[in-house]
Amino acid sequence: MTDSFIHSRVAQLTLKLASLTPSLERAQQSVRRLEAEQVPAGAVAGARAAQLSAARAMVATLEERARQVRVAINALHAELVEA
């Protein structure tokens, strides 16, 4: 790969990482809000538990995607150093 391609790809991945940040922050806020929310027992508690589970899954997914993007950026930087 050429240096210009690598630099271009790093820039694209950096933008992707930046675009993931607001979504991740919103998902984390949702988890905190749902964890702090007091609800009566019964069906409402079950629905809240399902929402909390979904919010936690979203956080995990976004964190994993951000990690993958960081790994790709680091690999491209390493390739530049080796070149």
PDB file with one MODEL, atoms N, CA, C and O in Angstrom:
MODEL        1
ATOM      1  N   MET A   1       0.846  -1.191   0.000  1.00  0.00           N
ATOM      2  CA  MET A   1       0.000   0.000   0.000  1.00  0.00           C
ATOM      3  C   MET A   1       0.885   1.245   0.000  1.00  0.00           C
ATOM      4  O   MET A   1       1.954   1.271   0.610  1.00  0.00           O
ATOM      5  N   THR A   2       0.425   2.242  -0.677  1.00  0.00           N
ATOM      6  CA  THR A   2       1.190   3.483  -0.728  1.00  0.00           C
ATOM      7  C   THR A   2       0.930   4.302   0.530  1.00  0.00           C
ATOM      8  O   THR A   2      -0.097   4.157   1.193  1.00  0.00           O
ATOM      9  N   ASP A   3       1.884   5.159   0.835  1.00  0.00           N
ATOM     10  CA  ASP A   3       1.743   6.016   2.013  1.00  0.00           C
ATOM     11  C   ASP A   3       0.512   6.901   1.916  1.00  0.00           C
ATOM     12  O   ASP A   3      -0.180   7.120   2.910  1.00  0.00           O
ATOM     13  N   SER A   4       0.238   7.409   0.728  1.00  0.00           N
ATOM     14  CA  SER A   4      -0.919   8.299   0.590  1.00  0.00           C
ATOM     15  C   SER A   4      -2.222   7.540   0.852  1.00  0.00           C
ATOM     16  O   SER A   4      -3.151   8.084   1.450  1.00  0.00           O
ATOM     17  N   PHE A   5      -2.288   6.278   0.401  1.00  0.00           N
ATOM     18  CA  PHE A   5      -3.477   5.474   0.676  1.00  0.00           C
ATOM     19  C   PHE A   5      -3.620   5.233   2.176  1.00  0.00           C
ATOM     20  O   PHE A   5      -4.716   5.339   2.727  1.00  0.00           O
ATOM     21  N   ILE A   6      -2.519   4.911   2.827  1.00  0.00           N
ATOM     22  CA  ILE A   6      -2.559   4.644   4.269  1.00  0.00           C
ATOM     23  C   ILE A   6      -2.994   5.889   5.023  1.00  0.00           C
ATOM     24  O   ILE A   6      -3.835   5.812   5.919  1.00  0.00           O
ATOM     25  N   HIS A   7      -2.425   7.039   4.667  1.00  0.00           N
ATOM     26  CA  HIS A   7      -2.819   8.287   5.334  1.00  0.00           C
ATOM     27  C   HIS A   7      -4.305   8.575   5.114  1.00  0.00           C
ATOM     28  O   HIS A   7      -5.003   9.010   6.029  1.00  0.00           O
ATOM     29  N   SER A   8      -4.772   8.330   3.907  1.00  0.00           N
ATOM     30  CA  SER A   8      -6.186   8.544   3.598  1.00  0.00           C
ATOM     31  C   SER A   8      -7.065   7.614   4.428  1.00  0.00           C
ATOM     32  O   SER A   8      -8.089   8.031   4.970  1.00  0.00           O
ATOM     33  N   ARG A   9      -6.662   6.367   4.521  1.00  0.00           N
ATOM     34  CA  ARG A   9      -7.446   5.380   5.287  1.00  0.00           C
ATOM     35  C   ARG A   9      -7.433   5.716   6.776  1.00  0.00           C
ATOM     36  O   ARG A   9      -8.458   5.585   7.445  1.00  0.00           O
ATOM     37  N   VAL A  10      -6.297   6.143   7.300  1.00  0.00           N
ATOM     38  CA  VAL A  10      -6.227   6.557   8.709  1.00  0.00           C
ATOM     39  C   VAL A  10      -7.174   7.723   8.955  1.00  0.00           C
ATOM     40  O   VAL A  10      -7.870   7.757   9.970  1.00  0.00           O
ATOM     41  N   ALA A  11      -7.202   8.673   8.033  1.00  0.00           N
ATOM     42  CA  ALA A  11      -8.106   9.822   8.178  1.00  0.00           C
ATOM     43  C   ALA A  11      -9.562   9.368   8.180  1.00  0.00           C
ATOM     44  O   ALA A  11     -10.362   9.850   8.981  1.00  0.00           O
ATOM     45  N   GLN A  12      -9.906   8.443   7.288  1.00  0.00           N
ATOM     46  CA  GLN A  12     -11.279   7.923   7.242  1.00  0.00           C
ATOM     47  C   GLN A  12     -11.643   7.209   8.540  1.00  0.00           C
ATOM     48  O   GLN A  12     -12.732   7.401   9.081  1.00  0.00           O
ATOM     49  N   LEU A  13     -10.728   6.392   9.028  1.00  0.00           N
ATOM     50  CA  LEU A  13     -10.994   5.650  10.262  1.00  0.00           C
ATOM     51  C   LEU A  13     -11.075   6.579  11.469  1.00  0.00           C
ATOM     52  O   LEU A  13     -11.858   6.343  12.389  1.00  0.00           O
ATOM     53  N   THR A  14     -10.269   7.629  11.462  1.00  0.00           N
ATOM     54  CA  THR A  14     -10.326   8.606  12.552  1.00  0.00           C
ATOM     55  C   THR A  14     -11.680   9.299  12.572  1.00  0.00           C
ATOM     56  O   THR A  14     -12.247   9.532  13.640  1.00  0.00           O
ATOM     57  N   LEU A  15     -12.195   9.629  11.395  1.00  0.00           N
ATOM     58  CA  LEU A  15     -13.538  10.220  11.312  1.00  0.00           C
ATOM     59  C   LEU A  15     -14.595   9.231  11.796  1.00  0.00           C
ATOM     60  O   LEU A  15     -15.537   9.615  12.489  1.00  0.00           O
ATOM     61  N   LYS A  16     -14.441   7.973  11.434  1.00  0.00           N
ATOM     62  CA  LYS A  16     -15.387   6.938  11.874  1.00  0.00           C
ATOM     63  C   LYS A  16     -15.375   6.824  13.388  1.00  0.00           C
ATOM     64  O   LYS A  16     -16.428   6.732  14.018  1.00  0.00           O
ATOM     65  N   LEU A  17     -14.182   6.832  13.971  1.00  0.00           N
ATOM     66  CA  LEU A  17     -14.059   6.752  15.425  1.00  0.00           C
ATOM     67  C   LEU A  17     -14.724   7.953  16.084  1.00  0.00           C
ATOM     68  O   LEU A  17     -15.423   7.808  17.086  1.00  0.00           O
ATOM     69  N   ALA A  18     -14.508   9.133  15.525  1.00  0.00           N
ATOM     70  CA  ALA A  18     -15.129  10.346  16.070  1.00  0.00           C
ATOM     71  C   ALA A  18     -16.645  10.288  15.950  1.00  0.00           C
ATOM     72  O   ALA A  18     -17.357  10.791  16.819  1.00  0.00           O
ATOM     73  N   SER A  19     -17.142   9.678  14.883  1.00  0.00           N
ATOM     74  CA  SER A  19     -18.596   9.600  14.708  1.00  0.00           C
ATOM     75  C   SER A  19     -19.228   8.579  15.652  1.00  0.00           C
ATOM     76  O   SER A  19     -20.421   8.670  15.946  1.00  0.00           O
ATOM     77  N   LEU A  20     -18.457   7.622  16.125  1.00  0.00           N
ATOM     78  CA  LEU A  20     -18.978   6.642  17.082  1.00  0.00           C
ATOM     79  C   LEU A  20     -19.109   7.223  18.488  1.00  0.00           C
ATOM     80  O   LEU A  20     -19.947   6.772  19.269  1.00  0.00           O
ATOM     81  N   THR A  21     -18.299   8.205  18.809  1.00  0.00           N
ATOM     82  CA  THR A  21     -18.252   8.746  20.164  1.00  0.00           C
ATOM     83  C   THR A  21     -19.595   9.266  20.663  1.00  0.00           C
ATOM     84  O   THR A  21     -19.995   8.892  21.766  1.00  0.00           O
ATOM     85  N   PRO A  22     -20.317  10.105  19.919  1.00  0.00           N
ATOM     86  CA  PRO A  22     -21.608  10.589  20.439  1.00  0.00           C
ATOM     87  C   PRO A  22     -22.618   9.463  20.679  1.00  0.00           C
ATOM     88  O   PRO A  22     -23.352   9.488  21.667  1.00  0.00           O
ATOM     89  N   SER A  23     -22.654   8.491  19.789  1.00  0.00           N
ATOM     90  CA  SER A  23     -23.579   7.364  19.962  1.00  0.00           C
ATOM     91  C   SER A  23     -23.223   6.556  21.202  1.00  0.00           C
ATOM     92  O   SER A  23     -24.101   6.138  21.956  1.00  0.00           O
ATOM     93  N   LEU A  24     -21.943   6.344  21.401  1.00  0.00           N
ATOM     94  CA  LEU A  24     -21.492   5.607  22.574  1.00  0.00           C
ATOM     95  C   LEU A  24     -21.836   6.362  23.850  1.00  0.00           C
ATOM     96  O   LEU A  24     -22.301   5.764  24.820  1.00  0.00           O
ATOM     97  N   GLU A  25     -21.612   7.668  23.854  1.00  0.00           N
ATOM     98  CA  GLU A  25     -21.935   8.472  25.036  1.00  0.00           C
ATOM     99  C   GLU A  25     -23.429   8.440  25.338  1.00  0.00           C
ATOM    100  O   GLU A  25     -23.825   8.330  26.499  1.00  0.00           O
ATOM    101  N   ARG A  26     -24.263   8.534  24.301  1.00  0.00           N
ATOM    102  CA  ARG A  26     -25.722   8.467  24.506  1.00  0.00           C
ATOM    103  C   ARG A  26     -26.133   7.109  25.068  1.00  0.00           C
ATOM    104  O   ARG A  26     -26.971   7.035  25.967  1.00  0.00           O
ATOM    105  N   ALA A  27     -25.554   6.055  24.549  1.00  0.00           N
ATOM    106  CA  ALA A  27     -25.884   4.712  25.035  1.00  0.00           C
ATOM    107  C   ALA A  27     -25.451   4.548  26.490  1.00  0.00           C
ATOM    108  O   ALA A  27     -26.178   3.958  27.289  1.00  0.00           O
ATOM    109  N   GLN A  28     -24.280   5.060  26.835  1.00  0.00           N
ATOM    110  CA  GLN A  28     -23.814   4.986  28.220  1.00  0.00           C
ATOM    111  C   GLN A  28     -24.721   5.788  29.148  1.00  0.00           C
ATOM    112  O   GLN A  28     -25.002   5.356  30.266  1.00  0.00           O
ATOM    113  N   GLN A  29     -25.179   6.952  28.691  1.00  0.00           N
ATOM    114  CA  GLN A  29     -26.114   7.752  29.487  1.00  0.00           C
ATOM    115  C   GLN A  29     -27.426   7.008  29.695  1.00  0.00           C
ATOM    116  O   GLN A  29     -28.004   7.063  30.780  1.00  0.00           O
ATOM    117  N   SER A  30     -27.894   6.325  28.683  1.00  0.00           N
ATOM    118  CA  SER A  30     -29.128   5.542  28.805  1.00  0.00           C
ATOM    119  C   SER A  30     -28.973   4.448  29.851  1.00  0.00           C
ATOM    120  O   SER A  30     -29.874   4.220  30.657  1.00  0.00           O
ATOM    121  N   VAL A  31     -27.838   3.779  29.836  1.00  0.00           N
ATOM    122  CA  VAL A  31     -27.589   2.732  30.828  1.00  0.00           C
ATOM    123  C   VAL A  31     -27.586   3.332  32.226  1.00  0.00           C
ATOM    124  O   VAL A  31     -28.220   2.792  33.132  1.00  0.00           O
ATOM    125  N   ARG A  32     -26.879   4.445  32.412  1.00  0.00           N
ATOM    126  CA  ARG A  32     -26.838   5.078  33.741  1.00  0.00           C
ATOM    127  C   ARG A  32     -28.231   5.502  34.190  1.00  0.00           C
ATOM    128  O   ARG A  32     -28.600   5.316  35.350  1.00  0.00           O
ATOM    129  N   ARG A  33     -29.004   6.074  33.265  1.00  0.00           N
ATOM    130  CA  ARG A  33     -30.360   6.521  33.607  1.00  0.00           C
ATOM    131  C   ARG A  33     -31.236   5.338  33.998  1.00  0.00           C
ATOM    132  O   ARG A  33     -31.953   5.392  34.998  1.00  0.00           O
ATOM    133  N   LEU A  34     -31.176   4.280  33.216  1.00  0.00           N
ATOM    134  CA  LEU A  34     -31.995   3.103  33.505  1.00  0.00           C
ATOM    135  C   LEU A  34     -31.567   2.420  34.801  1.00  0.00           C
ATOM    136  O   LEU A  34     -32.408   1.898  35.533  1.00  0.00           O
ATOM    137  N   GLU A  35     -30.276   2.421  35.087  1.00  0.00           N
ATOM    138  CA  GLU A  35     -29.795   1.825  36.338  1.00  0.00           C
ATOM    139  C   GLU A  35     -30.263   2.618  37.550  1.00  0.00           C
ATOM    140  O   GLU A  35     -30.536   2.046  38.605  1.00  0.00           O
ATOM    141  N   ALA A  36     -30.354   3.928  37.397  1.00  0.00           N
ATOM    142  CA  ALA A  36     -30.744   4.788  38.520  1.00  0.00           C
ATOM    143  C   ALA A  36     -32.258   4.881  38.690  1.00  0.00           C
ATOM    144  O   ALA A  36     -32.740   5.269  39.754  1.00  0.00           O
ATOM    145  N   GLU A  37     -32.996   4.533  37.662  1.00  0.00           N
ATOM    146  CA  GLU A  37     -34.451   4.678  37.677  1.00  0.00           C
ATOM    147  C   GLU A  37     -35.093   3.691  38.655  1.00  0.00           C
ATOM    148  O   GLU A  37     -34.785   2.499  38.651  1.00  0.00           O
ATOM    149  N   GLN A  38     -35.978   4.208  39.478  1.00  0.00           N
ATOM    150  CA  GLN A  38     -36.728   3.369  40.411  1.00  0.00           C
ATOM    151  C   GLN A  38     -38.088   3.074  39.801  1.00  0.00           C
ATOM    152  O   GLN A  38     -38.819   3.991  39.426  1.00  0.00           O
ATOM    153  N   VAL A  39     -38.426   1.793  39.702  1.00  0.00           N
ATOM    154  CA  VAL A  39     -39.723   1.414  39.139  1.00  0.00           C
ATOM    155  C   VAL A  39     -40.387   0.406  40.066  1.00  0.00           C
ATOM    156  O   VAL A  39     -39.703  -0.354  40.752  1.00  0.00           O
ATOM    157  N   PRO A  40     -41.714   0.396  40.092  1.00  0.00           N
ATOM    158  CA  PRO A  40     -42.405  -0.593  40.915  1.00  0.00           C
ATOM    159  C   PRO A  40     -42.211  -2.002  40.347  1.00  0.00           C
ATOM    160  O   PRO A  40     -41.926  -2.179  39.163  1.00  0.00           O
ATOM    161  N   ALA A  41     -42.372  -2.978  41.208  1.00  0.00           N
ATOM    162  CA  ALA A  41     -42.221  -4.369  40.780  1.00  0.00           C
ATOM    163  C   ALA A  41     -43.320  -4.736  39.792  1.00  0.00           C
ATOM    164  O   ALA A  41     -44.348  -4.063  39.705  1.00  0.00           O
ATOM    165  N   GLY A  42     -43.091  -5.790  39.067  1.00  0.00           N
ATOM    166  CA  GLY A  42     -44.117  -6.262  38.142  1.00  0.00           C
ATOM    167  C   GLY A  42     -43.711  -6.078  36.698  1.00  0.00           C
ATOM    168  O   GLY A  42     -42.534  -6.139  36.343  1.00  0.00           O
ATOM    169  N   ALA A  43     -44.716  -5.853  35.877  1.00  0.00           N
ATOM    170  CA  ALA A  43     -44.489  -5.745  34.435  1.00  0.00           C
ATOM    171  C   ALA A  43     -43.589  -4.574  34.085  1.00  0.00           C
ATOM    172  O   ALA A  43     -42.775  -4.668  33.166  1.00  0.00           O
ATOM    173  N   VAL A  44     -43.728  -3.469  34.813  1.00  0.00           N
ATOM    174  CA  VAL A  44     -42.898  -2.295  34.534  1.00  0.00           C
ATOM    175  C   VAL A  44     -41.430  -2.620  34.793  1.00  0.00           C
ATOM    176  O   VAL A  44     -40.555  -2.216  34.029  1.00  0.00           O
ATOM    177  N   ALA A  45     -41.167  -3.349  35.869  1.00  0.00           N
ATOM    178  CA  ALA A  45     -39.787  -3.725  36.186  1.00  0.00           C
ATOM    179  C   ALA A  45     -39.226  -4.649  35.106  1.00  0.00           C
ATOM    180  O   ALA A  45     -38.054  -4.546  34.745  1.00  0.00           O
ATOM    181  N   GLY A  46     -40.053  -5.538  34.598  1.00  0.00           N
ATOM    182  CA  GLY A  46     -39.609  -6.434  33.531  1.00  0.00           C
ATOM    183  C   GLY A  46     -39.278  -5.681  32.255  1.00  0.00           C
ATOM    184  O   GLY A  46     -38.289  -5.979  31.585  1.00  0.00           O
ATOM    185  N   ALA A  47     -40.104  -4.713  31.924  1.00  0.00           N
ATOM    186  CA  ALA A  47     -39.857  -3.899  30.729  1.00  0.00           C
ATOM    187  C   ALA A  47     -38.585  -3.082  30.893  1.00  0.00           C
ATOM    188  O   ALA A  47     -37.802  -2.952  29.952  1.00  0.00           O
ATOM    189  N   ARG A  48     -38.374  -2.527  32.090  1.00  0.00           N
ATOM    190  CA  ARG A  48     -37.175  -1.746  32.357  1.00  0.00           C
ATOM    191  C   ARG A  48     -35.936  -2.629  32.270  1.00  0.00           C
ATOM    192  O   ARG A  48     -34.905  -2.206  31.747  1.00  0.00           O
ATOM    193  N   ALA A  49     -36.035  -3.863  32.785  1.00  0.00           N
ATOM    194  CA  ALA A  49     -34.906  -4.792  32.708  1.00  0.00           C
ATOM    195  C   ALA A  49     -34.564  -5.103  31.250  1.00  0.00           C
ATOM    196  O   ALA A  49     -33.390  -5.208  30.895  1.00  0.00           O
ATOM    197  N   ALA A  50     -35.572  -5.246  30.422  1.00  0.00           N
ATOM    198  CA  ALA A  50     -35.335  -5.501  28.998  1.00  0.00           C
ATOM    199  C   ALA A  50     -34.674  -4.295  28.337  1.00  0.00           C
ATOM    200  O   ALA A  50     -33.764  -4.450  27.523  1.00  0.00           O
ATOM    201  N   GLN A  51     -35.134  -3.095  28.688  1.00  0.00           N
ATOM    202  CA  GLN A  51     -34.527  -1.879  28.136  1.00  0.00           C
ATOM    203  C   GLN A  51     -33.073  -1.762  28.569  1.00  0.00           C
ATOM    204  O   GLN A  51     -32.205  -1.414  27.768  1.00  0.00           O
ATOM    205  N   LEU A  52     -32.813  -2.054  29.839  1.00  0.00           N
ATOM    206  CA  LEU A  52     -31.454  -1.974  30.363  1.00  0.00           C
ATOM    207  C   LEU A  52     -30.554  -2.987  29.658  1.00  0.00           C
ATOM    208  O   LEU A  52     -29.416  -2.675  29.308  1.00  0.00           O
ATOM    209  N   SER A  53     -31.055  -4.176  29.455  1.00  0.00           N
ATOM    210  CA  SER A  53     -30.283  -5.202  28.757  1.00  0.00           C
ATOM    211  C   SER A  53     -29.952  -4.760  27.333  1.00  0.00           C
ATOM    212  O   SER A  53     -28.823  -4.930  26.873  1.00  0.00           O
ATOM    213  N   ALA A  54     -30.925  -4.199  26.647  1.00  0.00           N
ATOM    214  CA  ALA A  54     -30.703  -3.719  25.277  1.00  0.00           C
ATOM    215  C   ALA A  54     -29.704  -2.567  25.253  1.00  0.00           C
ATOM    216  O   ALA A  54     -28.850  -2.502  24.368  1.00  0.00           O
ATOM    217  N   ALA A  55     -29.807  -1.663  26.218  1.00  0.00           N
ATOM    218  CA  ALA A  55     -28.885  -0.525  26.278  1.00  0.00           C
ATOM    219  C   ALA A  55     -27.462  -1.003  26.552  1.00  0.00           C
ATOM    220  O   ALA A  55     -26.511  -0.496  25.957  1.00  0.00           O
ATOM    221  N   ARG A  56     -27.313  -1.972  27.445  1.00  0.00           N
ATOM    222  CA  ARG A  56     -25.983  -2.518  27.733  1.00  0.00           C
ATOM    223  C   ARG A  56     -25.406  -3.220  26.504  1.00  0.00           C
ATOM    224  O   ARG A  56     -24.210  -3.118  26.229  1.00  0.00           O
ATOM    225  N   ALA A  57     -26.252  -3.925  25.776  1.00  0.00           N
ATOM    226  CA  ALA A  57     -25.793  -4.592  24.553  1.00  0.00           C
ATOM    227  C   ALA A  57     -25.331  -3.565  23.522  1.00  0.00           C
ATOM    228  O   ALA A  57     -24.337  -3.780  22.829  1.00  0.00           O
ATOM    229  N   MET A  58     -26.049  -2.457  23.423  1.00  0.00           N
ATOM    230  CA  MET A  58     -25.661  -1.397  22.486  1.00  0.00           C
ATOM    231  C   MET A  58     -24.316  -0.794  22.886  1.00  0.00           C
ATOM    232  O   MET A  58     -23.464  -0.553  22.030  1.00  0.00           O
ATOM    233  N   VAL A  59     -24.124  -0.550  24.180  1.00  0.00           N
ATOM    234  CA  VAL A  59     -22.843  -0.021  24.652  1.00  0.00           C
ATOM    235  C   VAL A  59     -21.721  -0.995  24.298  1.00  0.00           C
ATOM    236  O   VAL A  59     -20.680  -0.585  23.784  1.00  0.00           O
ATOM    237  N   ALA A  60     -21.929  -2.269  24.570  1.00  0.00           N
ATOM    238  CA  ALA A  60     -20.900  -3.269  24.277  1.00  0.00           C
ATOM    239  C   ALA A  60     -20.584  -3.313  22.782  1.00  0.00           C
ATOM    240  O   ALA A  60     -19.420  -3.413  22.394  1.00  0.00           O
ATOM    241  N   THR A  61     -21.607  -3.238  21.955  1.00  0.00           N
ATOM    242  CA  THR A  61     -21.414  -3.260  20.505  1.00  0.00           C
ATOM    243  C   THR A  61     -20.625  -2.042  20.036  1.00  0.00           C
ATOM    244  O   THR A  61     -19.689  -2.167  19.246  1.00  0.00           O
ATOM    245  N   LEU A  62     -21.007  -0.870  20.523  1.00  0.00           N
ATOM    246  CA  LEU A  62     -20.316   0.358  20.117  1.00  0.00           C
ATOM    247  C   LEU A  62     -18.880   0.385  20.631  1.00  0.00           C
ATOM    248  O   LEU A  62     -17.976   0.830  19.924  1.00  0.00           O
ATOM    249  N   GLU A  63     -18.665  -0.092  21.867  1.00  0.00           N
ATOM    250  CA  GLU A  63     -17.304  -0.138  22.406  1.00  0.00           C
ATOM    251  C   GLU A  63     -16.432  -1.086  21.589  1.00  0.00           C
ATOM    252  O   GLU A  63     -15.268  -0.790  21.320  1.00  0.00           O
ATOM    253  N   GLU A  64     -16.997  -2.227  21.197  1.00  0.00           N
ATOM    254  CA  GLU A  64     -16.246  -3.186  20.387  1.00  0.00           C
ATOM    255  C   GLU A  64     -15.921  -2.602  19.014  1.00  0.00           C
ATOM    256  O   GLU A  64     -14.810  -2.776  18.514  1.00  0.00           O
ATOM    257  N   ARG A  65     -16.870  -1.922  18.412  1.00  0.00           N
ATOM    258  CA  ARG A  65     -16.631  -1.296  17.103  1.00  0.00           C
ATOM    259  C   ARG A  65     -15.544  -0.226  17.215  1.00  0.00           C
ATOM    260  O   ARG A  65     -14.666  -0.140  16.357  1.00  0.00           O
ATOM    261  N   ALA A  66     -15.601   0.580  18.259  1.00  0.00           N
ATOM    262  CA  ALA A  66     -14.575   1.608  18.462  1.00  0.00           C
ATOM    263  C   ALA A  66     -13.208   0.960  18.669  1.00  0.00           C
ATOM    264  O   ALA A  66     -12.199   1.457  18.168  1.00  0.00           O
ATOM    265  N   ARG A  67     -13.177  -0.147  19.404  1.00  0.00           N
ATOM    266  CA  ARG A  67     -11.919  -0.862  19.625  1.00  0.00           C
ATOM    267  C   ARG A  67     -11.363  -1.377  18.291  1.00  0.00           C
ATOM    268  O   ARG A  67     -10.165  -1.267  18.031  1.00  0.00           O
ATOM    269  N   GLN A  68     -12.228  -1.933  17.458  1.00  0.00           N
ATOM    270  CA  GLN A  68     -11.791  -2.441  16.158  1.00  0.00           C
ATOM    271  C   GLN A  68     -11.224  -1.321  15.284  1.00  0.00           C
ATOM    272  O   GLN A  68     -10.227  -1.516  14.589  1.00  0.00           O
ATOM    273  N   VAL A  69     -11.850  -0.172  15.321  1.00  0.00           N
ATOM    274  CA  VAL A  69     -11.364   0.964  14.526  1.00  0.00           C
ATOM    275  C   VAL A  69     -10.002   1.418  15.048  1.00  0.00           C
ATOM    276  O   VAL A  69      -9.101   1.708  14.261  1.00  0.00           O
ATOM    277  N   ARG A  70      -9.846   1.480  16.387  1.00  0.00           N
ATOM    278  CA  ARG A  70      -8.543   1.867  16.956  1.00  0.00           C
ATOM    279  C   ARG A  70      -7.452   0.868  16.571  1.00  0.00           C
ATOM    280  O   ARG A  70      -6.327   1.265  16.265  1.00  0.00           O
ATOM    281  N   VAL A  71      -7.779  -0.422  16.586  1.00  0.00           N
ATOM    282  CA  VAL A  71      -6.810  -1.452  16.185  1.00  0.00           C
ATOM    283  C   VAL A  71      -6.405  -1.254  14.724  1.00  0.00           C
ATOM    284  O   VAL A  71      -5.225  -1.352  14.385  1.00  0.00           O
ATOM    285  N   ALA A  72      -7.375  -0.977  13.870  1.00  0.00           N
ATOM    286  CA  ALA A  72      -7.075  -0.753  12.449  1.00  0.00           C
ATOM    287  C   ALA A  72      -6.184   0.472  12.263  1.00  0.00           C
ATOM    288  O   ALA A  72      -5.244   0.448  11.468  1.00  0.00           O
ATOM    289  N   ILE A  73      -6.482   1.538  12.995  1.00  0.00           N
ATOM    290  CA  ILE A  73      -5.655   2.753  12.909  1.00  0.00           C
ATOM    291  C   ILE A  73      -4.229   2.448  13.353  1.00  0.00           C
ATOM    292  O   ILE A  73      -3.270   2.849  12.692  1.00  0.00           O
ATOM    293  N   ASN A  74      -4.089   1.739  14.471  1.00  0.00           N
ATOM    294  CA  ASN A  74      -2.757   1.403  14.975  1.00  0.00           C
ATOM    295  C   ASN A  74      -1.997   0.508  13.998  1.00  0.00           C
ATOM    296  O   ASN A  74      -0.787   0.663  13.831  1.00  0.00           O
ATOM    297  N   ALA A  75      -2.692  -0.418  13.357  1.00  0.00           N
ATOM    298  CA  ALA A  75      -2.042  -1.295  12.377  1.00  0.00           C
ATOM    299  C   ALA A  75      -1.545  -0.493  11.180  1.00  0.00           C
ATOM    300  O   ALA A  75      -0.451  -0.742  10.672  1.00  0.00           O
ATOM    301  N   LEU A  76      -2.340   0.459  10.735  1.00  0.00           N
ATOM    302  CA  LEU A  76      -1.912   1.301   9.613  1.00  0.00           C
ATOM    303  C   LEU A  76      -0.727   2.179  10.003  1.00  0.00           C
ATOM    304  O   LEU A  76       0.191   2.377   9.208  1.00  0.00           O
ATOM    305  N   HIS A  77      -0.748   2.707  11.228  1.00  0.00           N
ATOM    306  CA  HIS A  77       0.399   3.499  11.697  1.00  0.00           C
ATOM    307  C   HIS A  77       1.654   2.624  11.740  1.00  0.00           C
ATOM    308  O   HIS A  77       2.733   3.070  11.352  1.00  0.00           O
ATOM    309  N   ALA A  78       1.516   1.393  12.204  1.00  0.00           N
ATOM    310  CA  ALA A  78       2.659   0.482  12.259  1.00  0.00           C
ATOM    311  C   ALA A  78       3.187   0.190  10.856  1.00  0.00           C
ATOM    312  O   ALA A  78       4.396   0.081  10.654  1.00  0.00           O
ATOM    313  N   GLU A  79       2.289   0.065   9.902  1.00  0.00           N
ATOM    314  CA  GLU A  79       2.712  -0.174   8.522  1.00  0.00           C
ATOM    315  C   GLU A  79       3.479   1.027   7.968  1.00  0.00           C
ATOM    316  O   GLU A  79       4.434   0.865   7.209  1.00  0.00           O
ATOM    317  N   LEU A  80       3.057   2.223   8.352  1.00  0.00           N
ATOM    318  CA  LEU A  80       3.785   3.421   7.916  1.00  0.00           C
ATOM    319  C   LEU A  80       5.197   3.442   8.491  1.00  0.00           C
ATOM    320  O   LEU A  80       6.147   3.819   7.804  1.00  0.00           O
ATOM    321  N   VAL A  81       5.332   3.039   9.744  1.00  0.00           N
ATOM    322  CA  VAL A  81       6.642   3.040  10.393  1.00  0.00           C
ATOM    323  C   VAL A  81       7.563   2.025   9.727  1.00  0.00           C
ATOM    324  O   VAL A  81       8.753   2.283   9.547  1.00  0.00           O
ATOM    325  N   GLU A  82       7.013   0.875   9.364  1.00  0.00           N
ATOM    326  CA  GLU A  82       7.815  -0.177   8.731  1.00  0.00           C
ATOM    327  C   GLU A  82       8.228   0.183   7.312  1.00  0.00           C
ATOM    328  O   GLU A  82       9.250  -0.299   6.823  1.00  0.00           O
ATOM    329  N   ALA A  83       7.453   1.016   6.653  1.00  0.00           N
ATOM    330  CA  ALA A  83       7.721   1.331   5.242  1.00  0.00           C
ATOM    331  C   ALA A  83       8.933   2.203   5.060  1.00  0.00           C
ATOM    332  O   ALA A  83       9.281   2.550   3.931  1.00  0.00           O
TER     333      ALA A  83
ENDMDL
END
